[in-house]
Amino acid sequence: MKKHFGSLSKILAFSLIVTVLLTGCSSEEASRDTYTSTSTDVYNNSPAMTDMKDTSKYEFTEEDGDSSFSYAYMENMTSPPDPVEEFNTEEYNDIKESSFKQVTISPLSTFAADVDTGSLTNLRRLLTDYGRFIDVPSGAVRTEELINYFDYTAGNKIDGEKFSLRTELHPCPWNEENGLLMMTVTANEEDMDYVGSNFVFLVDTSGSMYPADKLDLAIEGFKLLTDSLTEKDRVSIVTYSGSSEVLLSGCKGDDHSTIKTYLEKLSASGGTNGSGGITAAYECALENFISGGNNRVIIASDGDMNLGITSNSGLTDLIREKKESGIFLTVLGFGSGNYSDANMESIADAGNGNYYYIDCLKEAQRVLVDKLKSTTVTVAKDVKFQIEFNPAVVSEYRQIGYENRQMAAEDFNDDKKDGGEVGAGTQVTAFYEIKFASGDTTGEIDLKYQENKLKEGTPENEMLTLSVRYKEPAEDTSVLEKHAVLSDMTDSVTPDYAWASGLIELSMNIRGSEYIGTSTYQTAIELMSMGAETRDSARIDFRDLIVRVAASSRPDERGQN
């Protein structure tokens, strides 16, 4: 079975983009109007597409998706971003890519839930600023965050279960000998009485926040959130620069004018005592705590902290201490030049919080208004996943992404070990590249799928079991759910699968993955194209950005054009 898929009509329709742009169109000339070529040479002659002419092998499945507005970079910014600084001190955590593991030796894959999306929007900013893939730090590309930024079709909801599961398995696009499994876990929407939200806006007002794409953008984003609040909600505003200051405490959410007045008074100056601000914000949140409500600190910062506790480990230790108070955390990153993605991501992970990078006002609208429930209302905490593979079906596996969320197998059942926070309707999508077993394989580990351990009635093609462990927001004891997954493989590929596979190929090329196989930037664009046409404009806009950058980039040692 060949590695790529899609209907010929979809390929012909999008060949206009690759033909025009990947054959020399400059990024300045590229626009939606230039995608009018009807030539199919680039697609028909590429190794990735040679088998796609046989449409009897692959049928592209049309699925309706949500419509949304365009997220064109900086389109609605209050003012243009500052030029890229020559002296760049941006910080990113190193990522060590996961390798293949043998099922008979390591039958369990365990990781904490991660619903952060900051890497996608930060990558969008970097590519827009620099215009070349080679200039993107490899640590800035976290594959799971690229994938989880976008919405996917959810699985069928089962009564009484917190999560639903949808899976899809096909030949791996960049290695036809392997399989590629997509698993989307969705936190089911719940009917609940809204008690109210207690928000503390913790705003970095240090001198480094002066540029328009930092403090000004943060203020406008908080104004958007303010407009959505009601009399049941409470808002406090805490700032930090050289010291921390509580400007507003426990203001009623429907007093929009007062909240906005205090926001508009904010200005940037001085050093950055982030630890002092964090301490003051959590104290303020406790003073205005709403029992049974959504109590949350929302940090807006560029992550550059130079006073008080400044080390990454010191800040994360502080956040771990504060999260025990029952206050949840959202981290919003802003700006460039001195941006510390490392600090922002680490703080969010330590506080079981979520992390978003805001590159334009529309992104603020998306995070703080459109997806308010999924980003600020926790329905499950300490969410952990554990996959047990059946060695009779799978010989080796490699998890794609989630490198910094890996856990020891024994930590899955330990309620003292933290997982991740999940909001209403939030999705966690994970991919595994799989090497299938050539015959019966048995191991020596006393687990479900070892010899003579299968329960009566278990299908022979049961490939794995996904276990989900979580706690209710106000509880300390976890609940366990299990979902079995079969190894069934069909020729019908959904737009969701094609899109997410394209994002994986993109990230592997930017990062220079050793598992890149036959993947190139061109094949990544082809896959993304198949998944973009039937979904929202966010996919189309991001795909178009990648096309423009690919047109102006040169082949380099990390990836291939």
N, C-alpha and C positions, 0 to 999 in steps of 0.2 A: 504494500500500500504506500502510495507516495505521500510526501510530507505537506504539501500546501493544498488549498481547497478554495471553493467559491465558484459562482456561476460565471460563465464567459461574459455575459452582459455586464456584470459588475466590473470585471476587469477592463473591458473596452471603455466603459464610461469613465473610469479613473485614469486610464493611460494618458489622457491629456495632461494631468499634473506632472507625472514623472517624466514624460517625454519633453515637455517644455522646460521644466525646471532642472532636472538632473542632467540635461545636456547643455547647460551653460547659462541659463537665465540668472541674472544677478538678483540678490535678495531685495534690492531696492525696486526692481522692476516687477517682482512677484506680487500679484494680487489676485483676488477671486476672479477678476475679469480675464486674466491671462490663461486660465485653465480651459482653453477651447480647442486644443489640438485633437485630431481624431486618429493620429498615428498609433499603431499598437506595437511598434517594433520593440520598444523597451520591455514591455511585458512578455510578448511572444518569444523573444530571444533570450530572456533571462533564465538561468538554470532553475530558478525557483518556480517558474511558471510553465515549464515545458509540458507538464502533465495536465494542466488545467483546461486544455482544449477539449478533453474528454469529459463532457458535462454529465455523462452517465455515471461516472464514479462518485462525483460530489454534488450534492444538492445544497444550495445556500438557503438556510432557513430564515424567513422573514419574521421578525418579531417586533411588535409595536413597542416603542419606548417613550419615556417622558420627554416632553418638549421643554426647552429652557432658553434663556437668553444667551447672547454671545458673551464670552469672557475674553474678548480681544484685549491684549495686554495694555494696561494703563489707560484704557479708553475713557474712563470717567474719573480719572485722577483730578484732584483739585488743582494741581499744577504739575508740569512735566518733572520727571525724575532728574536728579542731579547727574551730571556726567560721571562715568565710571572713574573712580579714583585711581591714580597711578600707584599709590601705596595701598595695597590691599592686605588686610589682616583678617579676612574671613576665616572662621574655624569650622572644621567638620571632623566628626569622629571617623576613624578608620573602619572599614568594613571588610571582613574576611569572608569571602564567598564560600558557601557550604559545598561540600564535596559529596560524591556518591557514598552511600553506606550499604553494607550487606545486611539483608533482612535477618539472616540466621545469627548474625552477631549483634546487630542493633535493630531489633524489630519495632521499636517505639520511637516516634518522632513527637516531641513535646515542645510547645511554645506558648507564650502568652499572647492574648489578643492584642492587636494593634490597629487602631482605626485612624491613626495620624495620616494627614495628607500633605504636610508641609513640604515634602521633597518635590512633589509635582509642581506646585506654584513657584517654589524657589528655582527649580530647573527652568521653568518658563521664563522667569526673570533673567537668569544667567544666559540663556540662549538668545533672548531678545537683546541684552546688553552687548554680548560678545559676538554673536552670530556664527560661532564655530563650536563643534562638538568637543574638539581637543582642549578647549579652554575651560571645560567644566570639571571641577575637582571630582574624582571618582567617589569620594565620601559623600558628595551631595546627592548621589543617586541611590535612593533606597527603593528597590523594585516594588515592594509591597505597597508603598505609599503612592507610587504612580498608579498602580492597579486600583487601590481602594479609593482613590479620588472620584472615580466614576461609578455610576449606579448600574446594577446588573439585575436580571430577572431573578426573583426570589423563588425558592422552592415552596412546595405545598405546606401550608401550616397545619400542624397536628394539634388537636385540642389538648390542653394541659402542658404543652411543651413551650419553653421559652424561645427556642431557636428552630428555624427551618433550614433544611439543607438542599442544595441543588448541585448536581455534579455533571461533568461532561468530560469524556475521554476520547482522544483521537491520536493518530500518529504525531509524534513531536515535529513541529515545522522545521526545526534546524537539525534534526537527527532522526531520519525516517525509521531507524531500527528500534527506537524507543517510543514509549507512549508519553503523552502529556495530559495530566489530570488536573481539571479545574474544579475547585470546591468553593461554593459561596454559602456562607453561613449568615443568616439574617436574623437579627433580634426582632421578634414579632411585635407589632404594635399592640399596645394594651389599652383597654378602656379604664381610665382612672380619673378620679376627681382631681382637678387641678387646685392644689393648695396654695401655690405661689412660689416665686423664685426670689432668693436673697442673693443678689449679685454684688460683688465688690470689684469695681474697675480699678485694677492696680496698674497705674500708668508710669512708665519710665519717662521722667522729664529732665534727664541729664542733657548736657550739651551735645552729645553725639546724636540725640534725637531731633536736632534742629531741621534737617532736610525735609522737604515736603512729603517725601514718600515714607516718612517715619511718623512724627508726632501729629502732623496735620491729618494724615490718612487715618491714624488711630482714632483721633477725635471724631472724624466724620463717620467712622465705622461704629463707634459707641453711640453716636446720635441715631443711627439707623436702628440699632438694638433698642434704644430708649423709646422710639416711636411705637414699638411693638408691645410695650409693657402696660400692665393694668394696675388697678388699685390693690390687687392681691400681692403685687411684687414690691420688693425693697431694693434700693440702690445706694451704695456707698462709693465714694471716690477717694482713693488713697494714691498719693504720688511719692516718688522717690528720686532723689538726685544725690546731693551730698548727705541729705538726711531724709527721713520719711515724714509725711504729713497727711493727716486725715482731713480732707476738705469737706466731705459730706458723709453723713452717717445715717443710714436707715430711712432715706427719703422715700416716700410713696412712689411706686412705679408710674402712676398716672400723672404725676407732677412733672410732665415733660419739660416745661419751660425752666424750672429750677435746675434740673439735672443738666440740661444743655447749657445753661448760663455758667455753671461751674466748669463744664468741659471746655467752653470757649475761653475761659480765663487761663488755661494751661499754657505754659511756655517752657522752652528748653534752655537749661543752663546748668553748669556745675558738674561734679563727678557722679558716679553711679554706685550707690549703696543698695544693691539689689536685695541683699539678705535682710537689711533693715526694713525695706518695703514689704517683703514677703511676710515677715513677722507681724508688722502692723496690719496688713491686709487680713491675715487669718484671725487676729484678735478682733478686728472689726466685724468679720463674718460671724464669729461666735456671739458677739454682742447682739446681733440682729438675726440670730438663728431662727428659722421657721421650721418648727417640728413637722415632719412629714413632707416638707417642701424640698425644693431644689436649692441647696446652699452651695455657692460656687465663687471662687476667686478667678477672675479673668485677667491674666497678665498681658500687657502690651509693651513690647520692648524689642531692641535690636540685639539683646543678649550680651552686650558688652558691659561687664560689671567690674569696676576697679576699686571699690571701697567695701569695707566690711568683709564678709566672706566672699572671696573672689574665685577660689578654685572650684572646678567642676565637681569634685567629690564632696567638698564642703557644702555646696549649694544643694546637691542631691540628698545629703544626709539631713539637711534642714527641712527639705520638703517631705522626706519620709516621716520625720517626726510630726510635722503639721498635718499630714493626711489622716492620722489616727483620730483627728477631731471630728471626722464626719463631713468635712468640707471638701468638695471636689474641686478640680482644677482644670482650667483651659489656658493654653499658652498660645499667644498670637505673636508671630515674628514679623518684623518690619525692616526694610531698608537694605543697604548694601555697603560695601567697602570695609566696614568693621563688623559685619554681621557674624554672630556666633551661633550658627546652627547647632553646634555641639552642645552649648549650654542650654538652648531652648528645648532641644529634643530630650536631653538628659533630665531636665527639670520635670518635663511632662511625664516621662516614663517613671521617675521616682515617685511622683504623686498620683500614680494610676490615672493620670489625666490624658488630655488629648492635645495635639500640637498642629497648628495651622500656620502657614506663611501667607501674609496678606500682601499681594503685589498691586492691587488696584481696588477701587471702591466697589466694583461688582463682585470681587471676591469677598469683601467684607459683607456685602449684602447676602451672598450665598451662605457664608458660614454663620453669621450672627442673626439672620432673619429667615431665609428660605429653609435652612436646615436646623432651625433653632432646637427642635426636639431631639434630633439625633446628636447634636453637638453639645447640648447643655443639660439634657434631662437623662440621668442615669437610670437604666432599667436593670442592669446587672453589673456587678463589680467583681474584681479578681477573676476574670474570665480566662480560662486556660483550655488549651486543646491538646489532645493526645491521639495520635494515629497509630494503630497496631496493624502492620502489614502481614498478609498471609504469604509465607515463603513458597507455598505451592503455586502461587500466581505471580508474585513479584520476587525477583532475586536481588535487585538493588534499587535504591531510590535517592533522589536529590531534591531537597526542598529549595524552592526558589524564593529568595527574599527572607525576611524575618530573622536575619542573622543576629541582630542585637536583642531579640526577644526569645532566644532559645532557653530551655529549662532542662534540668536533670529530670529523668523519668520519675524518680521518687518524689519530686516536688509537686507533681500533678495532684497527688492525694493529700498533700500537706497544706492545710488551710492557713498556716502561718506564712506560706510563700505567696507573694503577690502575683496577680495576673494583670489583666487590663480592664479598663472601664468601657462599657458599651452603652450607647444611647438608643432610644426608641427608633426602630427602623434601620439602625446601623448595620452595615454589611462588612464582613471580614472574608476576603477572598484569598485563597491560598492555592499555589500550583506545585505539583510534584512532577519531575521528570522521572520516568520509570523504565527500568529494564525488566522485561518479563522473564519468568522462570522457564527454562527449556523443558523441564520435566518435574516429577515429584521431588520436592526438597523438604527435608526435615531438619529441625534444629534440636538443641538440647536445652532450650529455655522453656520453662513450664508456663506457657502462655496459650491463649485460645487457639491459635492456628498451628500449633505444633502437632506432631503425630499423635493420633488417637485422642485429641483434645476437642475436636469439633463437636458441638452439640448436635444431636439428632435433628435432621431437617435443615441444617445449614447448607446453602447452595455451594457447589464445588467452585463456582466462579466468583465467590465472595472475596474481593480483593483486599479489603481493609475494613476496620471499624473505627469510626471517628467518635471519640468521647469528648464531651464538653462539660467542664466543671465551672460553676459560677456561684456567687452569693447574691441574694437579694440586697438592694442598696442599704437596708438598715440591719442586716443580719451578719453574723460572724461564722455561720456554719454553711458549708457549700452544698449544692445540689448537683446531681450527675445526670446527664442525658447521653444516650448512645445512638449512633446511626450507622448501619451497615451499608457498604458501597460495593456494588458488583463491578466486574471488569468488562461489562458490555461496551462495545465500541461500534459506533455508527458512522456513516459517511456524511450525515447532515450536520454541518457546522453552523452554530448560531453566530450572529453578529457579536454577541458578548465575548464568546470564546476567541473569535478572530481578533477583536480589538485588544483584549488583554494579552494575547499571545504576541501581538505586535509591540505592545509596551515592554514585554519581557525582552524581545529581540533588541529594541531600542536601548534598553538599559545595559544589556550585555555588550553591545557595541561601544557605548560610551565608556563603560568601565573596563573594556578590554578583557572580557571573561574568557577563561580557559575552556569553557564549555560552549563557545560561540558556534561551533559547527559550521553549517553552511549559511548562517545568518549574516546579512549585511544591512546597512541603513536602507537600502532599496527594498529588501524583502520585508523589513519592519514596516515601512510605509505601505507596502502592498497589503499586509495583514490589517493594519490600522484602517486602511481605506475600506476594506470589506466590512469592518465593524462600525464605521462612522456614518455611513449613508442612511441607516435606518434609525439612528438614535438622535440625541440632542446636539445642539450646536456646540457644546463644550468639547465634544469629541472632534467635530469638524475643525474648530478653531485650533486645537492643539495639533491635529494632524497637519493642517496647513502650515503651522509654525515649523514643524519638523521638516516638511518639504522645502521650505524656504532656506532653512539652515543647511540642509543637505545639498542644496544647489550651490551654496557659497562656500562649502567646506571642501577640503582636500582629503584624499585618502591619508590616513595616519596610522601610527602604530597601535592605537587603541582599537579602532573599529575599521570597517570597510564601507566605502561608498558604493 
